[in-house]
Amino acid sequence: MLVPTQLAALFLTTAPNGWSVLSWWSLGAVFLGTAGAPALTAFVLHRMHLVSAFQLPLRTDRQWPLAVAAAGMYWAYKLNVRWGFPEVLTWSLLAGCATVFLVYGALLWTKASGHTAGLAAASGSIALASLEWGWSPGGLLTSVFLLGAVAAARLQLRAHTPLEIVWGLLFGTLPAVALLAVRG
C-alpha cells in the first residue's frame, strides 16, 4: 500500500506549480489513508487473532484492511481536492480507490493480486501525468517494467495463480483506462 504514497511524492515534486508546505500535508494524508491505517488494521486484526497471519495470506484475511485502504484513499482524494492539488494526483487517488474496491469485491470468488492491481493503476496514473505534463515515456516504461517484474515475482513465489494475476491486471487497468478516457 506504499505505491499511492510513492506516486503522490512523484506527482507533488514534479507538479508544474511546485512543492509547498501543504504538499507535506497532502503526502501525509495519502500515507496515513493508504498505508498507515490499513497496516494498523492488519496489526490489530492479527493481535486479536482474527486473521491467520499478519501477511494476510487468505482472501478472507484481506477484507477489512482493503476496506480501510479504500476508505483511506477516498479520504485522501477528498482532502487533496479541497486543498487544490493537481488533478493528476486527485484523479489518480480516485482511480486507486476504485481499484481497491474492485480487488475487495473480487474477494468473494478469488484472491486477485493486489500488488499487480496497484502497479497497473500506478502505470495508468503515470500515463496520465505523462500526457498532462509532457513527461518523457521513460517513467511509463519503467512502471510497466516494474509491473511485469512484480507479476512474475508473485507467480514465482506462488502467492497467486496466473488467473489471479490477470484479475489484478484487469482491476488495476480498468479504473486507469476510465480515468484516461474521461481526461482525454
C-alpha positions, -999 to 999 in steps of 0.1 A, spaced: 0 0 0 30 23 -3 25 28 -41 0 56 -36 24 75 -13 52 70 -38 30 83 -66 19 112 -46 56 121 -38 64 118 -75 34 140 -86 39 166 -58 76 170 -65 71 173 -103 39 193 -104 41 224 -125 31 246 -95 59 231 -74 63 219 -38 46 238 -10 42 234 27 7 220 20 24 193 -1 37 177 32 1 176 44 -10 160 12 17 134 13 9 127 50 -28 123 42 -20 98 14 4 78 35 -20 77 65 -50 68 45 -35 42 22 -6 27 42 -8 36 78 -45 29 85 -46 -4 66 -13 -16 83 -27 -7 117 -59 -26 109 -40 -57 99 -19 -54 130 -49 -51 153 -67 -80 135 -36 -101 139 -33 -93 176 -69 -102 181 -64 -135 163 -90 -126 136 -66 -132 107 -44 -162 100 -12 -142 98 -1 -106 97 8 -110 60 -29 -117 52 -24 -148 31 -60 -158 28 -85 -138 9 -108 -137 39 -80 -121 59 -78 -91 35 -114 -78 37 -111 -53 65 -76 -39 55 -88 -35 19 -120 -17 31 -99 6 53 -75 12 24 -103 21 0 -119 45 26 -84 60 33 -77 65 -4 -111 82 -8 -104 104 22 -70 114 8 -87 121 -26 -113 145 -9 -86 163 11 -64 168 -20 -93 181 -40 -102 205 -11 -65 217 -9 -64 223 -47 -38 198 -57 -33 189 -94 -60 167 -109 -33 142 -119 -29 134 -82 -65 137 -72 -79 116 -101 -51 90 -95 -62 86 -59 -98 82 -71 -88 56 -97 -67 38 -70 -98 38 -47 -118 22 -75 -90 -4 -80 -91 -13 -43 -129 -16 -44 -126 -40 -74 -100 -61 -56 -122 -61 -25 -152 -72 -44 -133 -99 -61 -126 -115 -27 -160 -131 -30 -146 -155 -56 -109 -151 -60 -77 -136 -44 -69 -112 -71 -33 -99 -69 -34 -65 -51 3 -60 -59 -4 -63 -97 -36 -42 -95 -18 -15 -76 10 -13 -101 -13 -14 -131 -33 15 -116 0 33 -109 11 28 -146 -22 44 -157 -16 73 -134 19 78 -147 5 77 -183 -20 104 -173 8 125 -158 29 119 -190 0 133 -211 -8 162 -188 27 174 -180 46 163 -211 69 137 -194 92 116 -215 80 79 -219 108 67 -196 87 68 -164 58 50 -180 81 23 -195 98 19 -161 64 14 -144 53 -11 -169 86 -30 -165 81 -30 -127 45 -42 -132 58 -72 -152 85 -79 -127 61 -79 -98 36 -100 -116 63 -125 -124 76 -125 -88 41 -131 -74 38 -162 -97 74 -173 -88 65 -170 -51 33 -189 -57 14 -162 -40 -11 -161 -68 -22 -182 -97 -19 -169 -133 -57 -161 -133 -54 -141 -100 -26 -121 -117 -48 -114 -147 -76 -103 -124 -52 -79 -107 -41 -65 -140 -77 -61 -151 -88 -45 -118 -59 -20 -119 -62 -12 -156 -100 -6 -158 -101 24 -135 -69 38 -151 -84 34 -186 -116 50 -175 -96 79 -159 -76 84 -192 -108 83 -212 -125 109 -190 -95 131 -190 -86 126 -227 
